[in-house]
Amino acid sequence: MAQKAIREYDAKKLLAKYFSEKGLDYPFKAVLITPDSKWKEVEKEHPWLKKEKLVVKPDQLFGKRGKHGLVLVNASLKEVKDWIKERMEKEVTIGKISDKLTHFLIEPFIPHESEYYLAITMEREGDRIYMSDEGGVEIEEIWDRVKQVSVPVLGDKKNLKKLIGKNLPKGIVEKESFVQFAINIYQFFTDYHFTYLEFNPLTIKDNMLYPLDTVARLDDTAHFECAEKWGDIEFPTPFGRKYRPEERYIQKLDAASGSSLKLTILNPHGRIWTMVAGGGASVVYTDTVSDLGFAHELGNYGEYSGNPTTDETYEYAKTILDLMTREPDKEGRPKVLIIGGGIANFTDVAKTFDGIIKALEDYADRLKAVNAKIYVRRGGPNYEKGLVRIREACERLGLPIDVYGPEAHMTRVVKLALEEKAA
């Protein structure tokens, strides 16, 4: 599971789509303003902007906007336009991170008295619903008063209404409306494959629920199943995050391919680099490196999957090898390359390994210069042939390599690689 944050605008837009399909009411009105927005077109498409009092705030995956003076409420359209103009493409600092403001969310201002909290998270054992009658605050400060409902993976969802009602915070006045809304939101959460969804605060007015602030993350690996539901969803760059040229290159390859090619550079000076097949496997390998205490030495996170061609795999592999071999470890320790994956369903392991072998041939001298040690673990169609080829290639090139098939557990191979490195 790869969790990716989406904009508040997109989360509310998906919620409106889901509620509409289910015949439920949700008064969705919102506009996302970017540097390319044309106000005349925006006002023509959304005439309510001129008729209602408005709220505006940046929509760029960072919180505590109110504390940083980045929320304007109960404002006219002119005031909103002036406020955005003053801030558009201006750099601000949130905590220790600085970046330019480029996206602003405009919604109707909803006068209200009560504010509540509702959040849902996906966990290993199931889902968990959090509720509080004290919304609009730093939720961590009152966490001991937040009510929780656990929904096991194989649990009976028919009892959800009873579970929520039984654990409903006493301060929620509109109990029936809140319970039904929580049920609907949970169904939305599971149907659209969210991993995290938070409304802080939400309010109830005239039996209508208004999520005032929303934070949401989707399970990126469910895109193949949810493409129609999500539509042309955007996974924005986190605030303050700048893509490196190598990441943009892989993004370009990914966009032109029917397969999946992903790369995030975590530490360009890292000693541990991974080349992992499969989104789920990439999470396992990365988590294992972290669990063993080597997260600060991990150079990258990413995956290739969906049966990429030999040429695509070659381009992906050489990008990682180029990053890995730009400099030796400052303490003279060997660098580690883990070429891993689960047991493929339809990816031709031998074909993809031909691309990796070609990259290893190109970078053999540079790999020796950083004293690289290679560990391979793979299974799936033609995996035996692929493992033989990569072992023979590395022996021919004089590159140290350990090769394992599906008989070795993924996490065991990582442990072997890092224990030897640490020794």
C-alpha positions in Angstrom: 0.0 0.0 0.0 1.4 3.4 -1.0 -0.4 6.3 0.6 -0.6 9.5 -1.4 -2.1 12.7 -0.3 -4.6 14.6 -2.4 -5.8 18.1 -2.3 -8.7 19.1 -0.1 -10.6 20.3 -3.2 -10.2 16.8 -4.8 -11.3 15.0 -1.6 -14.5 17.0 -1.4 -15.1 16.6 -5.1 -14.8 12.8 -4.8 -17.2 12.9 -1.8 -19.7 14.9 -3.8 -19.5 12.4 -6.6 -20.0 9.5 -4.3 -22.9 11.1 -2.5 -24.6 12.0 -5.8 -24.3 8.4 -7.0 -25.8 7.1 -3.8 -28.7 9.7 -3.8 -27.3 11.5 -0.8 -27.2 15.2 -0.1 -23.9 17.1 0.1 -23.9 20.8 -0.7 -20.6 20.8 -2.6 -19.5 24.2 -3.9 -15.8 24.8 -4.4 -13.3 26.4 -6.8 -9.6 25.7 -7.1 -7.6 28.8 -8.1 -4.1 28.4 -9.7 -1.7 30.8 -11.4 -3.4 29.9 -14.7 -7.0 30.6 -13.6 -8.9 33.3 -15.5 -11.3 35.1 -13.1 -13.9 36.0 -15.7 -14.2 32.3 -16.7 -14.2 31.2 -13.0 -17.0 33.7 -12.1 -19.1 32.7 -15.2 -18.8 29.0 -14.3 -19.5 29.6 -10.6 -22.0 32.5 -10.2 -22.4 31.7 -6.5 -19.0 33.4 -5.9 -20.6 36.8 -6.3 -23.7 36.0 -4.2 -22.2 34.4 -1.0 -19.7 35.2 1.7 -16.6 33.1 1.1 -13.7 31.3 2.7 -10.3 31.0 1.0 -7.1 29.1 2.0 -4.1 27.5 0.3 -4.6 23.9 -0.8 -1.1 22.5 -0.9 -1.0 19.6 1.6 0.1 21.4 4.7 -1.9 22.1 7.9 -2.2 24.8 10.5 -3.2 27.3 7.9 -5.1 29.4 10.4 -2.2 29.7 12.7 -0.1 31.0 9.9 -2.6 33.6 8.9 -3.5 31.7 5.7 -7.3 31.5 6.0 -9.6 34.4 5.1 -13.3 33.9 6.2 -16.6 35.7 5.7 -15.2 37.6 2.8 -16.6 39.1 -0.4 -15.3 37.9 -3.8 -13.4 41.2 -4.2 -11.7 40.6 -0.9 -10.9 37.0 -1.8 -9.4 38.1 -5.2 -7.2 40.7 -3.5 -6.1 38.3 -0.8 -5.1 35.6 -3.4 -3.3 38.2 -5.5 -1.2 39.3 -2.6 -0.1 35.7 -2.0 -0.1 33.9 -5.3 3.4 32.5 -6.1 4.8 34.1 -3.0 7.1 32.0 -0.8 6.0 31.2 2.7 7.6 29.1 5.4 5.6 26.5 7.3 7.7 25.2 10.2 11.1 24.6 8.6 9.8 24.1 5.0 9.5 26.9 2.5 7.7 26.9 -0.9 5.5 29.1 -3.1 1.7 29.3 -2.8 0.2 28.2 -6.1 -3.2 26.7 -5.3 -6.1 28.3 -3.4 -9.5 26.7 -2.4 -12.6 28.9 -2.3 -15.8 27.8 -0.7 -18.9 29.3 0.8 -18.6 30.6 4.3 -20.8 28.6 6.6 -21.8 30.4 9.9 -22.0 27.7 12.6 -21.9 27.2 16.3 -20.8 23.6 16.9 -17.7 21.9 15.4 -17.0 18.2 15.5 -14.2 15.9 14.5 -14.3 12.7 12.4 -11.4 10.7 11.0 -10.9 7.2 9.5 -7.6 5.4 9.2 -6.6 2.1 7.6 -4.5 -0.1 9.9 -3.1 -3.6 9.6 -5.9 -5.2 11.6 -8.7 -3.2 10.0 -10.1 0.3 9.9 -10.5 2.7 12.8 -13.0 5.5 13.2 -12.2 8.5 15.4 -14.9 10.9 16.7 -14.9 14.0 19.0 -17.4 16.7 19.9 -14.4 19.1 20.1 -13.5 19.8 16.5 -11.5 22.7 15.1 -8.7 22.3 17.6 -5.3 20.6 17.8 -6.7 17.2 18.1 -3.6 15.8 19.7 -4.2 18.1 22.7 -7.5 16.3 23.5 -6.7 12.9 22.2 -7.6 11.2 25.4 -11.2 12.4 24.9 -11.5 11.2 21.3 -13.8 8.2 20.9 -12.6 5.2 18.7 -14.4 2.5 16.9 -12.5 -0.5 15.5 -13.7 -2.1 12.3 -11.9 -5.5 11.8 -11.0 -6.5 8.3 -13.4 -9.4 8.4 -15.8 -7.9 10.8 -19.5 -7.6 10.3 -20.2 -4.1 8.8 -23.9 -4.5 9.6 -23.1 -3.6 13.2 -21.4 -0.4 12.3 -24.4 1.8 13.1 -24.6 0.3 16.6 -20.9 0.6 17.2 -20.8 4.2 16.2 -23.9 5.1 18.1 -22.6 3.4 21.2 -19.3 5.3 21.1 -20.7 8.6 20.0 -19.3 11.6 22.0 -21.9 13.0 24.4 -21.5 16.6 23.2 -22.7 15.8 19.7 -26.2 17.2 19.6 -27.3 16.1 16.2 -26.7 12.4 17.0 -28.8 10.7 14.4 -27.4 12.9 11.6 -23.8 12.4 12.7 -24.1 8.7 13.0 -25.6 8.4 9.5 -23.0 10.7 8.1 -20.2 8.7 9.7 -21.6 5.5 8.2 -21.8 7.1 4.7 -18.3 8.4 5.1 -16.9 5.0 6.1 -18.5 3.4 3.0 -17.0 6.2 0.9 -13.6 5.6 2.6 -13.6 1.9 1.7 -15.2 2.1 -1.7 -12.8 4.7 -2.9 -9.7 3.1 -1.3 -8.7 5.9 1.1 -6.1 5.1 3.7 -6.7 8.3 5.7 -9.6 10.7 5.8 -10.1 13.5 8.3 -12.7 16.2 8.8 -11.5 18.8 11.3 -13.8 20.4 11.8 -17.1 19.5 10.4 -20.4 21.1 11.4 -24.1 20.3 11.1 -26.6 22.9 10.0 -30.3 22.3 9.1 -29.5 18.6 9.2 -26.9 19.1 6.5 -23.3 18.2 7.2 -20.5 20.5 6.1 -16.9 19.2 6.2 -15.0 22.5 6.7 -11.4 21.2 6.6 -10.4 18.0 5.1 -7.2 15.9 4.9 -7.1 12.8 2.7 -4.8 10.1 1.4 -5.5 7.5 -1.2 -4.0 4.0 -1.7 -2.0 4.6 -4.9 -1.8 0.9 -5.6 -5.6 0.8 -6.1 -5.5 3.0 -9.1 -6.1 0.2 -11.5 -9.4 -0.6 -9.7 -10.4 3.0 -9.0 -9.4 4.8 -12.2 -13.0 5.5 -13.2 -14.1 6.5 -9.6 -11.1 8.8 -9.1 -11.1 10.3 -12.6 -8.1 12.4 -13.5 -6.9 12.6 -9.9 -3.8 14.5 -9.1 -1.2 13.5 -6.5 0.5 16.8 -5.8 4.1 17.2 -4.8 4.3 17.7 -1.0 4.7 21.3 0.1 8.4 22.2 -0.2 9.3 19.1 -2.2 11.2 19.7 -5.4 11.5 16.9 -7.9 15.0 16.0 -9.0 15.8 15.6 -12.7 16.1 11.8 -12.3 12.6 11.6 -10.7 11.2 13.7 -13.5 12.8 11.4 -16.1 11.2 8.3 -14.5 7.9 10.2 -14.4 8.2 10.8 -18.1 9.0 7.1 -18.7 6.1 6.1 -16.6 3.6 8.4 -18.4 4.7 6.9 -21.8 4.5 3.3 -20.6 1.7 0.9 -19.9 3.7 -0.4 -17.0 4.5 1.3 -13.7 7.8 3.0 -13.1 8.2 5.0 -9.9 11.2 6.6 -8.2 11.6 8.9 -5.2 15.1 9.9 -4.1 15.3 9.9 -0.3 19.0 10.5 0.2 21.3 11.0 -2.8 24.3 10.2 -0.5 22.7 7.0 0.7 24.5 3.6 0.8 21.5 1.4 0.4 19.7 1.4 -2.9 16.7 -0.7 -4.0 15.4 -1.8 -7.4 12.1 -3.5 -6.5 9.4 -5.0 -8.7 5.9 -4.4 -7.4 4.3 -1.6 -5.3 3.5 -3.9 -2.4 7.0 -5.4 -2.4 8.6 -2.0 -2.5 6.8 -1.1 0.8 7.9 -4.3 2.4 11.6 -3.8 1.4 11.5 -0.1 2.5 9.8 -0.9 5.8 12.3 -3.7 6.5 15.3 -1.4 5.9 13.7 1.1 8.3 12.8 -1.5 10.9 16.5 -2.7 10.9 17.6 0.9 11.7 19.0 1.9 8.3 16.3 4.4 7.2 18.8 7.2 7.2 21.1 5.3 4.8 18.3 4.4 2.3 18.9 6.2 -1.0 15.6 5.7 -2.8 12.1 4.4 -2.8 10.3 3.1 -5.9 9.1 0.2 -8.0 8.8 -1.2 -11.5 5.8 -3.4 -12.3 3.2 -4.3 -14.9 5.6 -6.3 -17.1 7.8 -3.4 -18.4 9.9 -4.0 -21.5 13.6 -4.7 -21.4 14.4 -1.2 -22.6 12.1 0.4 -20.0 13.8 -1.7 -17.3 17.2 -0.8 -18.6 16.4 3.0 -18.4 15.0 2.6 -14.9 17.9 0.5 -13.7 20.6 2.8 -15.1 19.0 5.8 -13.5 19.3 4.2 -10.1 22.8 2.9 -10.7 23.9 6.4 -11.9 22.6 7.9 -8.6 24.1 5.1 -6.5 27.6 5.3 -8.0 28.2 9.1 -8.1 30.3 9.0 -5.0 31.8 6.4 -2.6 30.7 6.2 1.0 32.6 8.9 3.0 33.7 6.2 5.5 34.8 3.8 2.8 32.0 1.2 3.5 30.5 -0.8 0.6 27.3 0.3 -1.0 24.5 -2.2 -1.2 22.1 -2.7 -4.1 19.0 -4.9 -3.4 17.3 -6.1 -6.5 14.1 -7.6 -5.2 10.4 -8.3 -5.6 7.7 -10.7 -4.6 6.6 -13.6 -6.8 5.4 -12.1 -10.1 2.1 -13.0 -11.6 2.7 -12.1 -15.2 5.9 -10.0 -15.3 8.6 -11.9 -17.3 11.5 -11.9 -14.8 14.1 -13.0 -17.3 13.1 -10.2 -19.7 13.2 -7.5 -17.1 16.5 -8.9 -15.7 18.0 -8.5 -19.3 17.4 -4.8 -18.9 19.0 -4.7 -15.4 22.0 -6.8 -16.7 22.6 -4.3 -19.5 22.6 -1.5 -17.0 25.0 -3.4 -14.7 27.4 -3.9 -17.7 27.3 -0.1 -18.4 28.0 0.8 -14.7 30.3 -2.1 -13.7 33.4 0.0 -13.2 31.5 2.6 -11.2 29.9 -0.1 -9.1 33.4 -1.5 -8.3 34.6 2.0 -7.4 32.0 2.3 -4.7 32.7 -1.3 -3.6 29.1 -2.3 -4.3 27.6 -5.6 -3.2 24.4 -6.8 -4.9 21.6 -8.9 -3.4 18.9 -10.4 -5.6 15.6 -12.0 -4.6 12.9 -12.8 -7.2 10.2 -15.2 -8.2 7.6 -15.5 -11.0 7.6 -16.4 -14.7 11.0 -17.4 -16.0 12.6 -16.4 -12.7 15.1 -19.3 -12.8 16.4 -18.2 -16.1 16.6 -14.6 -14.9 18.5 -15.5 -11.7 21.0 -17.6 -13.7 21.6 -14.8 -16.2 22.2 -12.1 -13.6 24.5 -14.3 -11.5 26.6 -15.2 -14.5 26.7 -11.6 -15.7 27.9 -10.3 -12.3 30.5 -13.1 -12.1 31.7 -12.1 -15.6 31.8 -8.4 -14.6 33.6 -9.1 -11.3 30.7 -7.8 -9.2 29.9 -9.5 -5.8 26.4 -10.9 -5.8 24.1 -13.1 -3.7 21.1 -14.6 -5.5 17.9 -16.0 -4.0 14.7 -17.3 -5.4 11.2 -17.4 -3.8 12.4 -19.9 -1.2 14.0 -17.0 0.7 11.6 -14.5 2.3 11.9 -10.9 1.2 12.7 -9.5 4.6 15.3 -12.2 5.2 17.3 -11.1 2.2 17.3 -7.5 3.4 18.5 -8.6 6.8 21.3 -10.6 5.2 22.4 -7.7 3.1 22.4 -5.1 5.9 23.8 -7.4 8.6 26.8 -8.1 6.4 27.2 -4.4 5.6 27.2 -3.5 9.2 29.6 -6.2 10.1 
